[in-house]
Amino acid sequence: MELMKIVYIWTVLSFVLLQSAMVGTEQSAFELPVQLVGFPFIILAVRITNFIKKLSYALNPATYRSRNRRELTFASETSDPFDAQEVEKYITAEFGARACVFERVCAHYATRARTQPRPQMDWPDVFSQYKRSPDQAKELYLLSVFLGDIVGSPQLCHQLGKRRGCDENLLGNTKL
């Protein structure tokens, strides 16, 4: 409401000042400097433009994704940026030769990460599955969860599942 009053008063004053400057003869007693009208108009235009930019940014759902997920979403729509062979080498280097990926778990969290702009991990479910899995599969279960959530590529999970798939019996009874 205040903004409307200010705009209304500014418009009326501008009209009165411009009208009085135009009505005068060749030698008018009152000359209106251009800066008096131009600068407030420019300032108002810049503020309105900034407001519209901020509003459109706030209304865009992609705004609320983390930057690496935004880049991942746009980059992975065209092609898969990860080479399964390189990822497999890294996994075996970090976790040893017996390392494997639970394809179903990884793909579940990758799909979730891709569809939801800002997914919150279902920590009670993750920890209950972690507790239910045998000791040799606990680390591999968390690897699959975080690989799917961070990378967000079901295709990569499927390729890794083919190359280094874990036996689903290691996990026990899961509801994923």
Backbone as a printed PyTorch tensor [residue, N CA C, xyz], in Angstrom:
tensor([[[  0.8240,  -1.1860,   0.0000],
         [  0.0000,   0.0000,   0.0000],
         [  0.8660,   1.2470,   0.0000]],

        [[  1.9370,   1.2080,   0.8110],
         [  2.8450,   2.3500,   0.8600],
         [  3.4830,   2.5890,  -0.4950]],

        [[  3.8380,   1.5290,  -1.1660],
         [  4.4740,   1.6530,  -2.4750],
         [  3.5180,   2.2960,  -3.4670]],

        [[  2.2630,   1.9440,  -3.3860],
         [  1.2700,   2.5310,  -4.2870],
         [  1.1290,   4.0340,  -4.0330]],

        [[  1.1460,   4.4260,  -2.7540],
         [  1.0610,   5.8500,  -2.4290],
         [  2.2620,   6.6130,  -2.9760]],

        [[  3.4490,   6.0300,  -2.8030],
         [  4.6720,   6.6730,  -3.2820],
         [  4.6490,   6.8070,  -4.7990]],

        [[  4.2500,   5.7500,  -5.4860],
         [  4.1780,   5.7980,  -6.9490],
         [  3.1460,   6.8280,  -7.3890]],

        [[  2.0230,   6.8650,  -6.7150],
         [  0.9690,   7.8150,  -7.0790],
         [  1.4520,   9.2590,  -6.8790]],

        [[  2.0550,   9.5370,  -5.7350],
         [  2.5450,  10.8950,  -5.4520],
         [  3.6430,  11.2800,  -6.4300]],

        [[  4.5520,  10.3580,  -6.7060],
         [  5.6420,  10.6270,  -7.6460],
         [  5.0920,  10.9220,  -9.0440]],

        [[  4.0840,  10.1750,  -9.4500],
         [  3.4790,  10.3920, -10.7640],
         [  2.8040,  11.7580, -10.8370]],

        [[  2.0560,  12.1070,  -9.8180],
         [  1.3580,  13.4020,  -9.8070],
         [  2.3720,  14.5490,  -9.8130]],

        [[  3.3820,  14.4610,  -8.9610],
         [  4.3950,  15.5120,  -8.9250],
         [  5.1360,  15.6280, -10.2540]],

        [[  5.4820,  14.4860, -10.8380],
         [  6.1590,  14.5180, -12.1380],
         [  5.2790,  15.1740, -13.1880]],

        [[  3.9960,  14.8410, -13.1700],
         [  3.0730,  15.4150, -14.1470],
         [  2.9570,  16.9350, -13.9560]],

        [[  2.8310,  17.3640, -12.7140],
         [  2.6960,  18.7990, -12.4350],
         [  3.9700,  19.5380, -12.8390]],

        [[  5.1070,  19.0220, -12.4840],
         [  6.3640,  19.6790, -12.8220],
         [  6.5930,  19.7060, -14.3270]],

        [[  6.3200,  18.6040, -14.9890],
         [  6.5030,  18.5840, -16.4420],
         [  5.4940,  19.5050, -17.1330]],

        [[  4.2750,  19.5270, -16.6370],
         [  3.2530,  20.3870, -17.2290],
         [  3.6290,  21.8600, -17.0560]],

        [[  4.1350,  22.2060, -15.8900],
         [  4.5110,  23.6080, -15.6750],
         [  5.7410,  23.9720, -16.5020]],

        [[  6.6210,  23.0510, -16.7540],
         [  7.7920,  23.3320, -17.5820],
         [  7.4030,  23.4620, -19.0460]],

        [[  6.3830,  22.7390, -19.4780],
         [  5.9780,  22.7700, -20.8790],
         [  5.1000,  23.9760, -21.1990]],

        [[  4.3130,  24.4480, -20.2660],
         [  3.3720,  25.5440, -20.5060],
         [  4.1080,  26.8720, -20.6900]],

        [[  5.2400,  27.0130, -20.0650],
         [  5.9740,  28.2850, -20.1060],
         [  6.3290,  28.7070, -21.5220]],

        [[  6.6500,  29.9770, -21.6710],
         [  7.0460,  30.5010, -22.9720],
         [  8.4760,  30.1000, -23.2570]],

        [[  9.0570,  30.7190, -24.2570],
         [ 10.4340,  30.3940, -24.6080],
         [ 11.3620,  30.6610, -23.4370]],

        [[ 11.1300,  31.7000, -22.7550],
         [ 11.9660,  32.0850, -21.6250],
         [ 11.1930,  31.7790, -20.3430]],

        [[ 11.1850,  30.5320, -19.9470],
         [ 10.4150,  30.1980, -18.7580],
         [ 11.2390,  30.4940, -17.5130]],

        [[ 10.5350,  30.8290, -16.4820],
         [ 11.1940,  31.1540, -15.2220],
         [ 11.6270,  29.8810, -14.5010]],

        [[ 10.9790,  28.7840, -14.8300],
         [ 11.2650,  27.5360, -14.1290],
         [ 11.7060,  26.4770, -15.1370]],

        [[ 12.9340,  26.0110, -15.0000],
         [ 13.4240,  24.9310, -15.8530],
         [ 13.6410,  23.6890, -14.9870]],

        [[ 13.1150,  22.5940, -15.4600],
         [ 13.2010,  21.3310, -14.7260],
         [ 14.4440,  20.5730, -15.1810]],

        [[ 15.3680,  20.3020, -14.2840],
         [ 16.5360,  19.5180, -14.6860],
         [ 16.1280,  18.0800, -15.0290]],

        [[ 16.7790,  17.5260, -16.0250],
         [ 16.4580,  16.1710, -16.4810],
         [ 16.7440,  15.1460, -15.3780]],

        [[ 17.7810,  15.3860, -14.5970],
         [ 18.1450,  14.4460, -13.5420],
         [ 17.0490,  14.2880, -12.4940]],

        [[ 16.2570,  15.3280, -12.3070],
         [ 15.2090,  15.2780, -11.2980],
         [ 14.1590,  14.2240, -11.6330]],

        [[ 13.9050,  14.0160, -12.8970],
         [ 12.9200,  13.0220, -13.3150],
         [ 13.5950,  11.7130, -13.6820]],

        [[ 14.7450,  11.7910, -14.3490],
         [ 15.3980,  10.5940, -14.8720],
         [ 15.9340,   9.6630, -13.8090]],

        [[ 16.6300,  10.1730, -12.8120],
         [ 17.2370,   9.3150, -11.8040],
         [ 16.2140,   8.5230, -10.9870]],

        [[ 15.1510,   9.1640, -10.5020],
         [ 14.1630,   8.3380,  -9.7800],
         [ 13.5300,   7.2600, -10.6610]],

        [[ 13.3320,   7.5760, -11.9290],
         [ 12.7650,   6.5870, -12.8440],
         [ 13.7390,   5.4190, -13.0260]],

        [[ 15.0130,   5.6990, -13.1970],
         [ 16.0120,   4.6400, -13.3690],
         [ 16.1170,   3.8000, -12.1040]],

        [[ 16.1360,   4.4330, -10.9550],
         [ 16.2340,   3.6970,  -9.6910],
         [ 15.0210,   2.7910,  -9.5040]],

        [[ 13.8420,   3.3140,  -9.7900],
         [ 12.6200,   2.5170,  -9.6750],
         [ 12.6400,   1.3450, -10.6490]],

        [[ 13.0960,   1.5690, -11.8670],
         [ 13.1460,   0.4910, -12.8580],
         [ 14.1230,  -0.6100, -12.4190]],

        [[ 15.2740,  -0.2200, -11.8840],
         [ 16.2490,  -1.2130, -11.4190],
         [ 15.6950,  -2.0120, -10.2560]],

        [[ 15.0260,  -1.3550,  -9.3300],
         [ 14.4590,  -2.0760,  -8.1780],
         [ 13.3680,  -3.0500,  -8.6040]],

        [[ 12.5340,  -2.6280,  -9.5170],
         [ 11.4720,  -3.5240,  -9.9990],
         [ 12.0870,  -4.7200, -10.7300]],

        [[ 13.1010,  -4.4730, -11.5400],
         [ 13.7610,  -5.5640, -12.2510],
         [ 14.4040,  -6.5400, -11.2790]],

        [[ 15.0900,  -6.0430, -10.2710],
         [ 15.6960,  -6.9260,  -9.2750],
         [ 14.6480,  -7.7320,  -8.5140]],

        [[ 13.5310,  -7.1010,  -8.2130],
         [ 12.4580,  -7.8100,  -7.5260],
         [ 11.9180,  -8.9400,  -8.3890]],

        [[ 11.7290,  -8.6810,  -9.6750],
         [ 11.1960,  -9.7100, -10.5800],
         [ 12.1990, -10.8570, -10.7190]],

        [[ 13.4900, -10.5490, -10.8130],
         [ 14.5020, -11.6040, -10.8960],
         [ 14.5030, -12.4620,  -9.6390]],

        [[ 14.4410, -11.8230,  -8.4740],
         [ 14.4450, -12.5800,  -7.2250],
         [ 13.1790, -13.4120,  -7.0620]],

        [[ 12.0680, -12.8620,  -7.4980],
         [ 10.8100, -13.6050,  -7.4100],
         [ 10.8400, -14.8300,  -8.3180]],

        [[ 11.3150, -14.6740,  -9.5330],
         [ 11.3770, -15.8250, -10.4420],
         [ 12.3680, -16.8620,  -9.9410]],

        [[ 13.4580, -16.4240,  -9.3390],
         [ 14.4280, -17.3540,  -8.7640],
         [ 13.8170, -18.1220,  -7.6010]],

        [[ 13.0490, -17.4310,  -6.7750],
         [ 12.4400, -18.0840,  -5.6130],
         [ 11.3350, -19.0550,  -6.0100]],

        [[ 10.6470, -18.7830,  -7.1150],
         [  9.5530, -19.6490,  -7.5340],
         [ 10.0170, -20.8590,  -8.3410]],

        [[ 11.2660, -20.8800,  -8.7730],
         [ 11.7990, -21.9850,  -9.5550],
         [ 12.1540, -23.1350,  -8.6200]],

        [[ 11.5900, -24.3380,  -8.8190],
         [ 11.8730, -25.4450,  -7.9060],
         [ 13.3240, -25.9200,  -7.9550]],

        [[ 14.0100, -25.7030,  -9.0580],
         [ 15.4060, -26.1380,  -9.1510],
         [ 16.3140, -25.3060,  -8.2530]],

        [[ 15.8270, -24.1790,  -7.7820],
         [ 16.6150, -23.3210,  -6.9020],
         [ 16.9720, -24.0370,  -5.6100]],

        [[ 16.0780, -24.8830,  -5.1420],
         [ 16.2470, -25.4770,  -3.8300],
         [ 17.0230, -26.7820,  -3.8600]],

        [[ 17.6400, -27.0940,  -4.9820],
         [ 18.5420, -28.2410,  -5.0540],
         [ 19.9510, -27.7540,  -4.7740]],

        [[ 20.7590, -28.6320,  -4.2550],
         [ 22.1530, -28.2350,  -4.0650],
         [ 22.7970, -28.0680,  -5.4390]],

        [[ 23.8480, -27.2980,  -5.5070],
         [ 24.4440, -26.9810,  -6.8020],
         [ 24.9320, -28.2170,  -7.5350]],

        [[ 25.5540, -29.1440,  -6.8190],
         [ 26.0520, -30.3260,  -7.5240],
         [ 24.9120, -31.1890,  -8.0260]],

        [[ 23.7680, -31.1870,  -7.3450],
         [ 22.6110, -31.9310,  -7.8590],
         [ 22.0100, -31.2350,  -9.0690]],

        [[ 21.9790, -29.8880,  -9.0770],
         [ 21.4690, -29.1650, -10.2420],
         [ 22.3310, -29.4720, -11.4520]],

        [[ 23.6580, -29.4090, -11.2720],
         [ 24.5540, -29.6980, -12.3820],
         [ 24.3980, -31.1500, -12.8160]],

        [[ 24.2550, -32.0560, -11.8590],
         [ 24.1070, -33.4660, -12.1660],
         [ 22.8190, -33.7120, -12.9260]],

        [[ 21.7320, -33.0670, -12.5190],
         [ 20.4530, -33.2740, -13.1770],
         [ 20.5120, -32.8270, -14.6270]],

        [[ 21.0700, -31.6540, -14.8850],
         [ 21.1080, -31.1630, -16.2450],
         [ 22.1180, -31.9320, -17.0930]],

        [[ 23.2380, -32.3100, -16.5120],
         [ 24.2580, -33.0210, -17.2750],
         [ 23.8410, -34.4580, -17.5550]],

        [[ 23.1810, -35.0960, -16.5910],
         [ 22.8610, -36.5070, -16.7620],
         [ 21.6270, -36.7390, -17.6080]],

        [[ 20.8700, -35.6940, -17.9200],
         [ 19.7200, -35.8920, -18.7850],
         [ 20.1600, -36.2510, -20.1920]],

        [[ 21.2990, -35.7410, -20.6280],
         [ 21.7640, -36.0220, -21.9710],
         [ 22.5210, -37.3400, -22.0170]],

        [[ 23.4540, -37.5390, -21.1280],
         [ 24.2190, -38.7750, -21.1070],
         [ 24.7540, -39.0000, -19.6910]],

        [[ 25.2080, -40.2200, -19.4450],
         [ 25.7410, -40.5540, -18.1350],
         [ 27.1890, -40.0880, -18.0610]],

        [[ 27.5170, -39.1470, -17.1600],
         [ 28.8660, -38.5930, -17.1320],
         [ 29.8940, -39.5120, -16.4570]],

        [[ 29.4430, -40.6090, -15.8550],
         [ 30.3520, -41.4770, -15.1160],
         [ 30.6580, -42.7280, -15.9310]],

        [[ 31.9020, -43.0920, -15.9250],
         [ 32.3350, -44.3170, -16.5790],
         [ 32.3200, -45.4160, -15.5280]],

        [[ 31.5380, -46.4540, -15.7710],
         [ 31.3730, -47.5210, -14.7840],
         [ 32.7010, -48.2140, -14.4920]],

        [[ 33.5530, -48.3120, -15.4900],
         [ 34.8400, -48.9660, -15.2850],
         [ 35.7300, -48.1600, -14.3290]],

        [[ 35.7200, -46.8330, -14.4890],
         [ 36.5120, -45.9770, -13.6020],
         [ 35.9700, -46.0140, -12.1700]],

        [[ 34.6450, -45.9950, -12.0390],
         [ 34.0290, -46.0520, -10.7160],
         [ 34.3370, -47.3890, -10.0570]],

        [[ 34.3020, -48.4430, -10.8500],
         [ 34.6230, -49.7650, -10.3180],
         [ 36.0690, -49.8230,  -9.8240]],

        [[ 36.9990, -49.2390, -10.5680],
         [ 38.4070, -49.2040, -10.1430],
         [ 38.5450, -48.4530,  -8.8210]],

        [[ 37.8460, -47.3350,  -8.7090],
         [ 37.9180, -46.5490,  -7.4830],
         [ 37.3440, -47.3280,  -6.2980]],

        [[ 36.2280, -48.0150,  -6.5090],
         [ 35.6030, -48.7860,  -5.4300],
         [ 36.5190, -49.9080,  -4.9730]],

        [[ 37.1240, -50.6310,  -5.9150],
         [ 38.0180, -51.7240,  -5.5160],
         [ 39.2740, -51.1900,  -4.8360]],

        [[ 39.7390, -50.0060,  -5.2470],
         [ 40.9100, -49.4270,  -4.5940],
         [ 40.5930, -49.0170,  -3.1580]],

        [[ 39.4030, -48.4910,  -2.9330],
         [ 39.0280, -48.0150,  -1.6020],
         [ 38.5440, -49.1310,  -0.6790]],

        [[ 37.7720, -50.0830,  -1.2320],
         [ 37.1170, -51.0800,  -0.3880],
         [ 37.6780, -52.4920,  -0.5480]],

        [[ 38.6140, -52.6790,  -1.4420],
         [ 39.2170, -53.9920,  -1.6230],
         [ 38.5920, -54.7730,  -2.7520]],

        [[ 39.1700, -55.9290,  -3.0200],
         [ 38.7410, -56.7470,  -4.1590],
         [ 37.3580, -57.3710,  -3.9480]],

        [[ 36.9280, -57.5060,  -2.7130],
         [ 35.6260, -58.1300,  -2.4490],
         [ 34.4810, -57.1100,  -2.4380]],

        [[ 34.7770, -55.8650,  -2.7630],
         [ 33.7470, -54.8180,  -2.7450],
         [ 32.7240, -55.0680,  -3.8450]],

        [[ 31.4870, -54.7640,  -3.5220],
         [ 30.4040, -54.9170,  -4.4950],
         [ 29.3210, -53.8780,  -4.1990]],

        [[ 28.3680, -53.7700,  -5.1170],
         [ 27.2950, -52.7760,  -4.9990],
         [ 25.9570, -53.4990,  -5.0530]],

        [[ 25.0760, -53.1760,  -4.1120],
         [ 23.7150, -53.7000,  -4.1590],
         [ 22.9450, -52.8690,  -5.1710]],

        [[ 22.7060, -53.4410,  -6.3230],
         [ 22.1040, -52.6870,  -7.4380],
         [ 20.7320, -52.1290,  -7.0750]],

        [[ 19.9200, -52.9180,  -6.4440],
         [ 18.5590, -52.4870,  -6.1210],
         [ 18.5590, -51.3200,  -5.1430]],

        [[ 19.4140, -51.3830,  -4.1350],
         [ 19.5060, -50.3080,  -3.1330],
         [ 20.0440, -49.0380,  -3.7830]],

        [[ 21.1090, -49.1920,  -4.5480],
         [ 21.7290, -48.0440,  -5.2150],
         [ 20.7340, -47.3810,  -6.1730]],

        [[ 20.0380, -48.1730,  -6.9760],
         [ 19.0800, -47.6210,  -7.9490],
         [ 17.9040, -46.9480,  -7.2430]],

        [[ 17.4760, -47.5110,  -6.1110],
         [ 16.3710, -46.9000,  -5.3620],
         [ 16.7360, -45.4920,  -4.9040]],

        [[ 17.9070, -45.3400,  -4.3030],
         [ 18.3140, -44.0230,  -3.8100],
         [ 18.7050, -43.0770,  -4.9510]],

        [[ 19.1900, -43.6240,  -6.0400],
         [ 19.5090, -42.7780,  -7.2060],
         [ 18.2320, -42.2210,  -7.8140]],

        [[ 17.2160, -43.0280,  -7.9260],
         [ 15.9340, -42.5600,  -8.4660],
         [ 15.3180, -41.5250,  -7.5480]],

        [[ 15.4030, -41.7640,  -6.2490],
         [ 14.8910, -40.7960,  -5.2690],
         [ 15.6140, -39.4670,  -5.3620]],

        [[ 16.9220, -39.5220,  -5.5120],
         [ 17.7200, -38.2940,  -5.5940],
         [ 17.4120, -37.5190,  -6.8650]],

        [[ 17.0610, -38.2250,  -7.9060],
         [ 16.7830, -37.5710,  -9.1860],
         [ 15.3830, -36.9560,  -9.2180]],

        [[ 14.4120, -37.5960,  -8.5950],
         [ 13.0330, -37.1090,  -8.6890],
         [ 12.7040, -36.0330,  -7.6700]],

        [[ 13.2950, -36.1080,  -6.4880],
         [ 12.9770, -35.1260,  -5.4570],
         [ 14.0380, -34.0380,  -5.4410]],

        [[ 13.6050, -32.7560,  -5.4640],
         [ 14.5760, -31.6720,  -5.5150],
         [ 15.5130, -31.6300,  -4.3090]],

        [[ 14.9860, -31.8750,  -3.1520],
         [ 15.8200, -31.8240,  -1.9530],
         [ 15.4290, -32.9720,  -1.0280]],

        [[ 15.8010, -34.1850,  -1.3970],
         [ 15.3390, -35.3200,  -0.5990],
         [ 16.0270, -35.3810,   0.7550]],

        [[ 15.2630, -35.7400,   1.7340],
         [ 15.8170, -35.9930,   3.0570],
         [ 15.9360, -37.5040,   3.1940]],

        [[ 17.0840, -37.9360,   3.6290],
         [ 17.3020, -39.3620,   3.8140],
         [ 16.3370, -39.9050,   4.8490]],

        [[ 15.8230, -41.0660,   4.5970],
         [ 14.9790, -41.7470,   5.5720],
         [ 15.9210, -42.5190,   6.5070]],

        [[ 16.4940, -41.7760,   7.4520],
         [ 17.5290, -42.3530,   8.3050],
         [ 17.0600, -43.5490,   9.1180]],

        [[ 15.8710, -43.5450,   9.6880],
         [ 15.4580, -44.7570,  10.4230],
         [ 15.4490, -46.0030,   9.5390]],

        [[ 14.9950, -45.8520,   8.2800],
         [ 14.9860, -46.9900,   7.3630],
         [ 16.4100, -47.4170,   7.0020]],

        [[ 17.2780, -46.4400,   6.7470],
         [ 18.6740, -46.7590,   6.3910],
         [ 19.3480, -47.5060,   7.5430]],

        [[ 19.1670, -47.0110,   8.7650],
         [ 19.8270, -47.6570,   9.8980],
         [ 19.1980, -49.0110,  10.2470]],

        [[ 17.9010, -49.1580,  10.0430],
         [ 17.3000, -50.4680,  10.3180],
         [ 17.8080, -51.5100,   9.3190]],

        [[ 17.9420, -51.1160,   8.0360],
         [ 18.5050, -52.0410,   7.0470],
         [ 19.9720, -52.3280,   7.3560]],

        [[ 20.6740, -51.3150,   7.8260],
         [ 22.0830, -51.4840,   8.1920],
         [ 22.2260, -52.4870,   9.3320]],

        [[ 21.3590, -52.3670,  10.3340],
         [ 21.4380, -53.2730,  11.4860],
         [ 21.0610, -54.7010,  11.0970]],

        [[ 20.1090, -54.8390,  10.1520],
         [ 19.6640, -56.1670,   9.7420],
         [ 20.6730, -56.9010,   8.8690]],

        [[ 21.5000, -56.1710,   8.1820],
         [ 22.4510, -56.8280,   7.2750],
         [ 23.5930, -57.4470,   8.0680]],

        [[ 24.1410, -58.5550,   7.5460],
         [ 25.2650, -59.2020,   8.2400],
         [ 26.4860, -58.2870,   8.2680]],

        [[ 27.4310, -58.6140,   9.1270],
         [ 28.6030, -57.7490,   9.3160],
         [ 29.3700, -57.5110,   8.0250]],

        [[ 29.5140, -58.5350,   7.1690],
         [ 30.2820, -58.3620,   5.9440],
         [ 29.5570, -57.4910,   4.9190]],

        [[ 28.2530, -57.2750,   5.0970],
         [ 27.4960, -56.4900,   4.1170],
         [ 27.1810, -55.0770,   4.5970]],

        [[ 27.4420, -54.7520,   5.8360],
         [ 27.0760, -53.4400,   6.3780],
         [ 27.7610, -52.3080,   5.6200]],

        [[ 29.0540, -52.4190,   5.4520],
         [ 29.8070, -51.3790,   4.7590],
         [ 29.3590, -51.2770,   3.2900]],

        [[ 29.0790, -52.4070,   2.6790],
         [ 28.6680, -52.4230,   1.2740],
         [ 27.2560, -51.8600,   1.1120]],

        [[ 26.4040, -52.0850,   2.1020],
         [ 25.0630, -51.5060,   2.0600],
         [ 25.1440, -49.9820,   2.0920]],

        [[ 25.9530, -49.4360,   3.0170],
         [ 26.1020, -47.9790,   3.0860],
         [ 26.7580, -47.4300,   1.8270]],

        [[ 27.7000, -48.1620,   1.2500],
         [ 28.3070, -47.7510,  -0.0200],
         [ 27.2320, -47.6280,  -1.0980]],

        [[ 26.3470, -48.6050,  -1.1700],
         [ 25.2870, -48.5820,  -2.1780],
         [ 24.3090, -47.4390,  -1.9530]],

        [[ 23.9590, -47.1840,  -0.6950],
         [ 23.0340, -46.0930,  -0.3690],
         [ 23.6330, -44.7510,  -0.7760]],

        [[ 24.8500, -44.5020,  -0.3370],
         [ 25.4510, -43.1930,  -0.6040],
         [ 25.8520, -43.0300,  -2.0660]],

        [[ 26.2490, -44.0980,  -2.7170],
         [ 26.5660, -44.0180,  -4.1470],
         [ 25.3110, -43.6330,  -4.9300]],

        [[ 24.1930, -44.2650,  -4.6080],
         [ 22.9490, -43.9190,  -5.2910],
         [ 22.4880, -42.5120,  -4.9790]],

        [[ 22.5890, -42.1010,  -3.7160],
         [ 22.1030, -40.7790,  -3.3200],
         [ 22.9770, -39.6590,  -3.8630]],

        [[ 24.2650, -39.8170,  -3.8280],
         [ 25.1600, -38.7360,  -4.2420],
         [ 25.2760, -38.6570,  -5.7520]],

        [[ 25.4630, -39.7830,  -6.4090],
         [ 25.6420, -39.7770,  -7.8610],
         [ 24.3130, -39.5780,  -8.5650]],

        [[ 23.2730, -40.2150,  -8.1020],
         [ 21.9450, -40.0310,  -8.6740],
         [ 21.7860, -40.5850, -10.0770]],

        [[ 22.4480, -41.6880, -10.3710],
         [ 22.3740, -42.2680, -11.7060],
         [ 21.9750, -43.7360, -11.6170]],

        [[ 20.6980, -44.0450, -11.8920],
         [ 20.2860, -45.4540, -11.8760],
         [ 21.0170, -46.2900, -12.9260]],

        [[ 21.3910, -45.6560, -14.0520],
         [ 22.1170, -46.3860, -15.0930],
         [ 23.4780, -46.8530, -14.5650]],

        [[ 24.1700, -45.9630, -13.8430],
         [ 25.4610, -46.3410, -13.2700],
         [ 25.2790, -47.4620, -12.2520]],

        [[ 24.2450, -47.3840, -11.4400],
         [ 23.9810, -48.4450, -10.4570],
         [ 23.7420, -49.7820, -11.1590]],

        [[ 22.9990, -49.7460, -12.2560],
         [ 22.7270, -50.9770, -13.0080],
         [ 24.0250, -51.5430, -13.5960]],

        [[ 24.8650, -50.6700, -14.1620],
         [ 26.1350, -51.1350, -14.7350],
         [ 27.0540, -51.6930, -13.6530]],

        [[ 27.1100, -50.9990, -12.5110],
         [ 27.9410, -51.5060, -11.4140],
         [ 27.3730, -52.8040, -10.8440]],

        [[ 26.0410, -52.9200, -10.8430],
         [ 25.4050, -54.1540, -10.3850],
         [ 25.7540, -55.3240, -11.2820]],

        [[ 25.8970, -55.0750, -12.5780],
         [ 26.3070, -56.1320, -13.5060],
         [ 27.7770, -56.4960, -13.2880]],

        [[ 28.6030, -55.4740, -13.1000],
         [ 30.0440, -55.6880, -12.9980],
         [ 30.4470, -56.2130, -11.6160]],

        [[ 29.9390, -55.5740, -10.5640],
         [ 30.3290, -55.9110,  -9.1970],
         [ 29.0950, -56.0380,  -8.3150]],

        [[ 28.1320, -56.7990,  -8.7520],
         [ 26.8960, -56.9440,  -7.9990],
         [ 27.0740, -57.8190,  -6.7700]],

        [[ 26.4390, -57.4240,  -5.7050],
         [ 26.4500, -58.2190,  -4.4780],
         [ 25.3000, -59.2100,  -4.5340]],

        [[ 25.4540, -60.2900,  -3.8400],
         [ 24.3750, -61.2540,  -3.7050],
         [ 23.3130, -60.6400,  -2.8040]],

        [[ 22.1060, -60.5410,  -3.2770],
         [ 21.0270, -59.9160,  -2.4980],
         [ 20.7300, -60.6810,  -1.2200]],

        [[ 21.1410, -61.9280,  -1.1300],
         [ 20.9300, -62.7020,   0.0990],
         [ 21.7740, -62.1620,   1.2530]],

        [[ 22.8540, -61.4300,   0.9190],
         [ 23.6760, -60.8230,   1.9640],
         [ 22.8860, -59.8050,   2.7690]],

        [[ 21.9650, -59.1250,   2.1000],
         [ 21.1960, -58.0780,   2.7830],
         [ 20.1240, -58.6350,   3.6860]],

        [[ 19.6790, -59.8040,   3.4020],
         [ 18.5660, -60.3410,   4.1940],
         [ 17.2480, -59.8750,   3.6130]],

        [[ 16.2460, -59.7270,   4.4410],
         [ 14.9250, -59.3340,   3.9860],
         [ 14.8210, -57.8210,   3.9600]],

        [[ 14.7720, -57.2210,   2.7830],
         [ 14.6470, -55.7710,   2.6620],
         [ 13.3330, -55.4320,   2.0140]],

        [[ 12.8810, -54.2360,   2.2630],
         [ 11.5950, -53.8420,   1.6800],
         [ 11.7770, -52.8620,   0.5200]],

        [[ 12.9760, -52.6210,   0.0580],
         [ 13.1970, -51.7120,  -1.0690],
         [ 12.7660, -52.3250,  -2.3510]]])
